[in-house]
Amino acid sequence: MQSQKYSPANSCGFCGATSYRRVVARDTQGVLRATERLLCTGCTREFADVKTWRQGMQDAPAVFSPAV
């Protein structure tokens, strides 16, 4: 009997991580705010929404900004 590989339905399409977080960035006044974008906790790619996170479609290159 072959064992089936378990793959959670709610996971990153790139790396398989099962969680993400909202991207926090500074607004025009310099205040840190949560954005609409999501950051995968596994591969650290940014996504516009959960659907693209699940499907693994990166719609824009990840933007890395240095911590202040």
C-alpha positions as semicolon CSV with decimal commas, in nm:
position;residue;x (nm);y (nm);z (nm)
1;M;0,000;0,000;0,000
2;Q;0,138;0,340;-0,098
3;S;0,100;0,629;0,140
4;Q;-0,044;0,943;-0,008
5;K;0,149;1,264;0,040
6;Y;-0,056;1,508;0,246
7;S;-0,074;1,861;0,110
8;P;-0,281;2,118;0,302
9;A;-0,532;2,309;0,091
10;N;-0,431;2,633;0,259
11;S;-0,061;2,651;0,175
12;C;0,185;2,849;-0,035
13;G;0,197;2,737;-0,397
14;F;0,574;2,789;-0,404
15;C;0,711;2,647;-0,080
16;G;0,418;2,473;0,093
17;A;0,425;2,694;0,406
18;T;0,091;2,706;0,582
19;S;0,100;3,066;0,704
20;Y;0,145;3,421;0,585
21;R;0,133;3,766;0,741
22;R;0,036;4,113;0,631
23;V;0,318;4,331;0,504
24;V;0,381;4,629;0,730
25;A;0,520;4,940;0,561
26;R;0,547;5,312;0,628
27;D;0,282;5,537;0,479
28;T;0,346;5,884;0,336
29;Q;0,351;6,034;0,688
30;G;0,606;5,776;0,804
31;V;0,362;5,577;1,018
32;L;0,390;5,197;1,010
33;R;0,068;5,041;0,882
34;A;-0,045;4,698;0,765
35;T;-0,086;4,687;0,386
36;E;-0,313;4,467;0,173
37;R;-0,015;4,258;0,057
38;L;0,072;3,921;0,212
39;L;0,417;3,785;0,295
40;C;0,466;3,407;0,298
41;T;0,636;3,297;0,620
42;G;0,822;3,023;0,434
43;C;0,968;3,166;0,113
44;T;0,913;3,538;0,200
45;R;0,754;3,614;-0,138
46;E;0,489;3,886;-0,145
47;F;0,140;3,826;-0,284
48;A;-0,158;4,050;-0,355
49;D;-0,414;3,811;-0,204
50;V;-0,468;3,466;-0,058
51;K;-0,570;3,318;-0,393
52;T;-0,236;3,400;-0,554
53;W;-0,054;3,279;-0,239
54;R;-0,228;2,941;-0,266
55;Q;-0,173;2,910;-0,642
56;G;0,188;3,020;-0,631
57;M;0,154;3,306;-0,875
58;Q;0,383;3,587;-0,776
59;D;0,230;3,899;-0,928
60;A;0,520;4,131;-0,849
61;P;0,878;4,091;-0,739
62;A;0,929;4,084;-0,366
63;V;1,036;4,419;-0,232
64;F;1,278;4,413;0,056
65;S;1,329;4,727;0,259
66;P;1,583;4,759;0,537
67;A;1,448;4,774;0,891
68;V;1,472;5,116;1,047
